Amino acid sequence: MISTHALPAKETVDEPTAATRHLCAGVYVDERFRDLVIDEVCTAPYRRVAPSYGFDIIPVMRHAWRAAALSTVLRVALVGAVAVPALAGALPCAVLVGCGLALLWLLRVTRMLREADRKRQPKGTSKRREWELVIFGSDLLRLVFPRWKAERPPVFRRIRVVAISVTTIGVAVAVSHPGQALVALAVATGVAVLCLGVGATRQLMLNRIHRARNLRPARLSGRQKAADLQQRHACAVYRRPHHSEDDDDDDEEGLSFFTVFGDRSPFVGAGELVYQWNPPMNVQLLRPSDDDSAQLRDLEHQEPPFQTHELVDHLREAMRLLDTDSQDVRLPIQVRDRLYVAETDVAADPSLALPLDDTELRAVINTPGTRRHHFLEVTVPMAGSEFVATVLLRVSVQGRTLSIFMAACVLAHTPRSFQRTEEFGQQGALAVVLSAFCELGAIPQEIQKSWRVVRHLCALGKAAVLPRDLTSEPRRNILTGSRVSIREKASQAWSKVQLEKSDILGQMKTIELRLLRAASDFLSTKDVDISEFTNRALKIINSGIFNFGDNNSFNNNAVGDGAHVGAAGNQTAASGSSSEGGKQ
């Protein structure tokens, strides 16, 4: 049954999953990820939120705003430390504070240039150890008072000239206006104290994320309510790739033989597509017979012996039994119906994205060729939903033939920086103190990013002005398909997953075996010959190349009796039978 109130995961009523905690922590440690959440979710009401697999997007949205507020407060203080005294008539104080911030910014530029210069140097080159990159105070002293005999590129000499000039101006102003120098010192002290407070607050928020039993706010805002409804909605609106006439390259043509969907998976939010049946398995609906000479018109059912939704219901119940086993052998699966609709179809008929009742859902399942594509979705979370495997099964009956298609997607673990609060020594009072002083040492970096205050203010303006949801009604020249899934963006690539890969593939194979066996049992009870189905299923089960992998390529292959492959003279004989697994 499709219901907009159905919960996709237990995290919305119980404790949040590990994936939810890590994504909430990610907005504090990764500014690019935070901007992604704000730009593509919090302030994008004209696009639907992608389905959430194994996490809850509401706490992530909430902490993204908080993380942005912490950074904005510090950067506004840095800008205000110069602007406020200047507007108040204390120009010497503004000049002194500006000179100090300029020296810190030059320090940041020098470090970046030296780091880039070090990366360009070949390995094994003898280098004098530069202690100024280790000690903050000596770095500033060497920037102002360099060793003139040291040979440096011209850019470093220019930076030194600018640093000496700024220092000279600051010293001259401080000597001529000693009272303003004390005021400037007080302003700098206030900024330093604020920086310590921001760093400590950020670590306190990370500690709370790690320990809190509930991360969802007690009261949702209008935008959060819309995002919560869309992330739990059974209908996913996907983007179609650009038309071939609009693309300059024809890279997809070379992939069309081994992949069904091209370079973009329509299963938005489910992760990287790692498994699929290509082509789908088609089985004629024939009656069982021991007579080998029986003709097709005598064996086939003129009317289908069952409706498609009956098979889907049987498979759904067969899969749910796996979650009822004892705790030691239980496979914690979640089974639900999922509908995929192209955003161009929704633009023509907005009713396609509306929720369906049981009768309407069965009509969609029983009618092939509709613009709603139904899949039976089986999701398996692992390690607190840090790994989520999703198997999607599509069944249709048309032309007196049963067609079954299966695909699987994987969401891998989040970056280590998102999970660092769980490591030893990364939480508690000591971690708060260290985070405060680390934030103080990052002042040069914050000076360089001060312009991002405008970006945050613009995001606040968009959140205040734009409506909470612009996807419920059609609008001219606006497509509402999900553009970005923040969980997919934070997921590790499937090709880099290591030991967990065997467990995930084993779970996919378990689901596949059960689905095929349940389908076989159902067909046998409907007076359908399952010999052809069994043979095809056996080939799929025993296949290791066509189903699993990342990119199947076959070079120098020959098929048939007496077939051979011609190889170049400089190639070995073994190269003709090699095949490389890759992305499917």
N, C-alpha and C positions, 0 to 999 in steps of 0.2 A: 504494500500500500504506500502510496506517495502522500506525504503530509509535510507541510512546511514547518510543523512543530516537532518533527522527529529529530532526535539528537543523533548526530553522526558519531559521536564519541562520548565516553563516560566522563570526560574532563569537564563538561559543562555542569555536572551535578556533583562530581567528586573532586578530588585534588587534581590540579592541572598536570598534564603530562610533562615529561622531561623536555620534549620538543617545544612546548609552550614556554617553559621557563627559560630555555636557551635563546629562543627568539626574543623574549622580553629583555634578556641581558644583552643581546646583540645590538639593540638600538642605543645602548650606552657606550659600547666599546667600538662600534663601527659606524662612523658618521654617514658613510655612503648608504649603508643599509637603512639607517634611520631616515634619511632623505627619501629613499625608495618607498618606505611605508607611508610617509606623510604625503608624498606627491602622488602615488599610485593608488592609495587606499583612503587615507583620511580626507584628502581634498580632491577626489575624483568621483563625484557623485554621478557623472554621466557614463560610468562604466561599472559593470557588475563585478562584484568581488568573486574571485575564483573559489571553488569549493575547498574547504579546509579538510585535510587528511591528517589526523593524529594531533591536531593542535587547535587552539582557539585564537582567533585573530583579534578579539576585543581587547584582552590585556596588552597585546603587542601595540595596538593603536594608542592605548592610554599611556603606556610607558614611552612611546615615541614622542608624544607631545611633552612629557616631563623631561626627557633627555634633551630635547630641543630647547626647552625653557632654561635648563641649567647652562647650556652653552651660550644662549643668547644673553643671559644676565651677565656673564663674565665678559662677553665681547662688547656689550653696551657699556659696561663699566670702563673698559679700556678706551673706547671712543669718548665716553663722557669725561674721563680724566683729563682730556685735552680740550674738548669742546666747552664744557661747563665753565672752567676758569677763564677761557677766552671770551665767552659771552658775558661773564660777570665783571669783566674789566681787569682781571688779574692776568694780563698778557705775559709777564715774565714767568709766572707759575706755569702757564700753559706751555711756554717755550721749554722750560726745564723738563716738564713731564714728557713733552714730545721728543726732546733729545734723548731721554732715557729709553723710551719705547723704540725710537729709531735705532739706537745702539743694539737693543735686543733683537730687533728685526734683522739688522746686518749680521748679527751673530748667527741667526737662523740661516740666512743666505750663505754665509761662509761655510757652515756645516754641510749644507746641501751640495755646494760646489765641491768641497773636499771629498764627500762621499761619492759623488759622481766621478771625480778624478781617480779615486782609489779603485772603483769598479772598472775603469778603462785600462788601468795598468795591468800588464801581463803577470801571470802567476810566477812566483819565484823571484820577482824583482825586489832587491833589497831596499827597504824604506826605513827612514828614521822614525822612531815611535813618536807620535804627536800626542803629548799628554794633555794638550788643550781640548781634545775631543773627549777626554775622560772627566776632567775637572771643570766645572762650570765657571768658577771665578777666574782661573788661569786662562780660559778661552777668551773671556772678555778682555783681560789684560793684554793678551797677545794680539787681539784685534786692534786695540788702541796703540799699544807700544810694540810693534813688530820688530823682528830681527831684520835689519835692513840688508844684511849681507846674504840672507837666504834668497835663493832664486825661485821666483814664483811667476806664474802666468800673469799677463797684464790685468786680467780681471781682478785678481787678488790685490794688486797694487791700487787699482781704482777704489776697491772697497776700503782699503786702509786709508786712502786719502779722504774719502767721505767720512769714515769713522773719526779720524783725527779732527776734521773740520767740525763735525757735530759735537765732539768733546770740547773743543775750544770754545764754541758758542755757549755750551752749557756752563763751562767754568766761568766765562766772562759775565754771563747773566747772574750766576750765583754770587759772584764777588760784588757786583754792582747793586744787587737787590737781595741782601741776606734774609730779610723777612719773607720774601716770596720763596726763597729756597727752602725755608722751614715749612711753609705751606705745601710746597711741591713734595717735600719728604713725607708729610702727613698723608697727602693724596696717594703717593706710591705705597705707603704702608697700608692704607685702606684697601687698595687694589690687591695687595698681597694677601691680606686677611680674607678678602672675599674669595680669592682664588683657592685658599686653603679650605674655606667653607664649601665651595663648589665640589672640590675633589672629595671631601669627606662625605658630602651628601650623596654623591654618585655611588660611592662604595656602600653607603648605608642602604640605598635603593637596591643594589645588587644583592646585599645580604638578605634583604626582605624577600626579593624574588626567589632566592634559594630556599627560604624556610617557610614562606607563607602557604597556608593550606588552601587559600582561595585568592586568585589574582583578578577575578572579574570585579568591576565596580558594582556597588550596590544599586546604582541608578545609571542607566545607559542614556547617553545623549541621542539626539535624533539621528545623527550619522552612524553612531554605533548600533542603534537598533536596525537601521537599513543594512549595514554590513553583516550583522548577526543573522538576519533573515536570509540574506543571499548566500552566506557561506554554508548554511544548512539546507538550502533549497535543492530539491532533487533534480532540477533542470539546470544544466550548465550551458552557457552560450559561448561558443568557441569562435575563433577567427579563422576565416579561410585564407589560404595564401594568396598573394597577388596573382592576377592573371598572367599567363606566360607572355602575353604581348606587352605587359608593363615591366617585365624584367629584362635587364640587359644581358644576363648570362643564362645559360640553359643547363645549369648544374643538376637540376632535378631529373633531366632526361636520362642521365646515366644511372640514377638510382631507382627508376621506376620499375625495374624488373624485380628487385629484391625487397622493396619496401612498399607498403600499401598507402601510406599517408604522406610520403615525401619527406621534406626536412622539417616539418612542423607537425607535432602530434596534436590531434583535436582533443585529447583527454587533458584539458587544462586543469592544473593543480595536482594531478596524480603523479607527476614526476617524469623521469626519463623513460621513454618507451624502449624496453629491452627485450621484448618477446612478442611474437605474433604468428598467427597461422597465415601463411601466404602461399597459395590462395586459400580461401575458406574450404571447409570440408562439406561437400554436397553428397547426399545419400538419397537415392530414389525410394519412395514409399511403396514397396512391393510386398505382396503377401508371401508367407513362407511356402515353399514348394520343394518336393523331392524330384519332380519331373524336370530334367534338364532341357527338354524340348518345349517347355511351356513358353508361350509368346507373351510379349509385354502387355498387350491389351487384356490378357487373362490374369496377369499377376498384379498389375497396379490398381490402386484404389482410385476410382473415379472421383470420389469425394474424400478429402483428407480424413483419416480415422481419428483425428484429434485436432483441437485448436491449439495454436502456438502458446497461448497463455497457460494452458494446462501443463505443457512441458516445462515452462518457466517456473510455475508454482512447484512442480515436483523437484526441480533442481534447487530451488530456494530452500525448501524444507530439508532436502538432503544435506545441503551445506551447513545449515544451522545446527545440525546434530553434532558437528565437530566441536562446537562451543559448549556442549553439555557433558563432555567427558570429565573424568577426574582431573584434579588440578595438575598432577604430575605429567599427564599426557595430553591435556587439553590444548587445542589449537585456537587461540583467541581471535576468531574471525568476526567480522562485521559484514552482514549481507544486506544489501538494499538495492532498490531499482534506481537507475540513473538514466536520464534523458539528455541527449546532446542535440542542440539546435544551432545552426549557423546564424551568425549575427545579421547577415543579409536577409535571411528568412524572417527573423524577428522584426527587422525594419519594415518588411512588407506586411507581416501579420503579427502584431504584438501579443495576441492571445496564445501563441505557441509557447511562451515562457510562463504562462499561468500554471498554478498547481492543478493536479488532476485527482479525481477520486478513483475508486477501484474500477468502476465501469469504464471510465474514459481511458484509464491505463491499459485495461485489457483490449480495448479497441485499438490502441496504438500498437500493442504487441502483435495483435492478430492481423494487422494491415501492413504488409511490406510496401516499401517505397514511399512512406510518408516522410515529411520533413522533420519529424521527431524520430531520433534514432535511439531505440531502447537498448540498454545493456544491463545485464545482471552483474552487479558489482560486488566482489568479494575482497575485503581489505584485511590484511594481517599486519598489525603493529608489532614491532620488536624494540626492546630496550627503551621503554617509555616513549614509543613512537619516534625515536631517533631514526629508525628504519621502518618504512611502511611499504609493503608490497601490495599492489592492487591488481587483481585479475578481473578482466571484463569479458563477459560472454554475450554474444549476440546470436539469437535464434530466429529463423524465419522459415515459413513454409510457402512455397510458390512453385508453380509448374510441376505439381505432384512430386516435389523434391524438398527434402529437409536440408537447410543450409545452416551450418554452425561456424561461427568465427570467434576466435579467442585472441586476446592481447593482454599484456601485463606491463605495468609501469612500476618504477621504484623511486622512492624518496630516500636518499642516503643521509648520513649524519651531518650535523651542522658544523661550522668551523670550530677549531679548538678555542679561539678567543671568546666564542659565545659560551663555552663550557668551563672557562677557567675558574669561575667562582666555586666550583665543586672540588677543585684541587686543594692539596694541603697548603695551609697558610694563606689562602686567598680569601678568607673571610674572618670576621671577628674584629676586635678593637685594633689590633696591630695592623690589619689590612686597611682599616679606615685611616689611620695615621699615615701609612705609607702612600695611600692614594692621594691624600691631601698634599703631601710634599711632591709627589709626582706631577700633580696638577700645577703646582708652583713652578716646577722646572719646565713645564710645557708652555709657559707664557709666550716665548718667542713664536711658537707655532700658532697660538691663539691670536697673536697680533697679525700674523699673515692671513688668518681666516676671518678677520673682523668684518670684512665685506659681506659675509654670509648673514649678518644681521638683517640685511635687506631681504634676503631670501626667506628667512623665517617670518618676517613681518608680512611679506606677500602671502605666505602660506596661511597665516592667521587671518588676513583679509579675505582670502578665498573661502576659508572655513566659515567665516562670519556671514559672507554675502551669498554664497551659493546655497541652493536648497540641499536638503539632506539626501534626496534620492531623485535622480533624473532619468531613471531607467524604467519606471513603471508606465510611462506614457511615451508614444512615439514622438520624435522630434526630427526636424528636417536636417539632413546631412550629418546625423550623429548615429554612429554604430555603437551599441552598448556591450559588445563582447568583451570578455575578460582579457586584458592585455598582459598582466603580470601576476604571477603567484609568488608571494614573498617566501613561501616555503621552498619552492623550486629554486629561487635565486640563492638561497642559503644552503642548498643541498650539494653534497659532494658528487662529483661525476661518477657514473656507474663503472667506468673503466678503472677507477682508482680505488674502488672498494676491495678489500682484501679478504680476511677470513669470513666475514659476514656474508660474502657473496654465495658461498656454498649453502649456508642455511637458508638464504632467501630463495635460491633456485630450488632447493629441496621442498620448501613450502609451496612454491608455485607448482611444482610437479605433483605434490600431494593433492592440491586443489584440482589440477587438470585431470588426474586419474579418477578422482571421485565424481567430477562432473561427467566424464565420459561413461563411467560405469552406471551412474544414475540415469543418464540418457538411454543407455542400452537397456536397462531394466524397464524403463517407461515404454520404449518402443516395442519390447517383447510382449507387454500386456495389451498393446493396441493392434495386435495382429499384423505386425510389420516384420519383414525379414531383416534380421540384424547381422547376417553374415557379412554383407558388404560393409556395414558400419563397424563391425568388429575388426575387419581387416584394415580399414583405413585408420581406426583408432590405434591399432597395434603399431602401424607404421609411424604414427605421430609420437607415440610414447617412446618408441625405440630410437627416434631420430634425435641426434645431438647437434646437427649442423643447421638444419632448416628452421628449427624452433628457437634455439637459444644462441646467444652471441650478440655482438655489437655491430658487425658489418661483414656480411658474408661475401667473399670474393673468391671466384673460382678461375684458376689460370691453367691453361694447357690440359683440359679434361677431355676425355673421350668416352662415349657411351655407345654400347651395342657390340655385337659379335664381330670380332676382327677389327674393331676401331683402333686407331693409333693416332698419336699426336706427334707432329713434327716439331723438333726443337732445334735451336741454333747450335752451331758447332761448339760454341764456348759454354753451353749449358750442360749440366750433369743430367743423368737419366732420372734422378730422383726429383728434379724440379718439375717434371711434367705432372706429377700426382700430388703436388703440395696444394694445400688450401689453407687460407688464413681466416680465422674468426674475427669478426668485427661487429659493427653496429648494424642491427636489423631494423 
